[in-house]
Amino acid sequence: MHYTYEQYLALEETSQVRHEYQDGEIYAMAGGTPDHAALAARVLALLGGQLPPGCRTYTSDLRVCVPSTGLATYPDGTVVCGPSQRAPHDSLAVTNPIVLVEVTSDSTEDYDRGEKLRNYMELPSLREVLFVSHRTPVLTLHRRGDDGAWAVLTAEAGQTLELRALAGRLAVDDVYRDGLEDA
């Protein structure tokens, strides 16, 4: 069945479960493991302490809309600098993140690193997408250069990634300091 965005919004208003919207389809988003939640919280805490003035971190409660593709979803973490811009048809969805964070999971990793990432890259404001592995202590950063091309950087245990969009740094060991229980 094909749903309109308005039907999606009506469902989101009454549902206890979050949903993603793409191409007229509505998909229930599965709950995460304790490690998933802990990794997302840790990254947001580490980033939050380094934000320049005027920037805010948001949890997975914030809906992000990609107007050019129609995707509406809830990243594990979002950073917006300056006033948030809202989707014209969805006053609760922002369209101007500069950094998005996704903690991977067995069920969504391929989608998150593939189609979802391609949708994210359509956001003109977006500068970096950070993937936090649920399997091993590895951070993968997709960064948009000044020329618009995307580069991929990876950091493992003992290494640090620079998040240029925030003038911040994330040490892999800090993100995974408490280990992975669910892996």
Buried (B, 14 or more C-beta within 10 A) or exposed (E): EEBEBEBBBEBBEEEEEBBBBBEEEBEEEEEBBEBBBBBBBBBBEBBBEBBEEEBEBBBBEBBBBBBEBBBBBBBBBBBBBEEBBBBEEBEBBBBBBBBBBBBBBEEBBEBBBEEBBEBBBEBEBBBBBBBBBBEEBBBBBBBBEEEEEEEEBEBEEEBEBBBBBBEBBBBBBEBBEEEBEEE
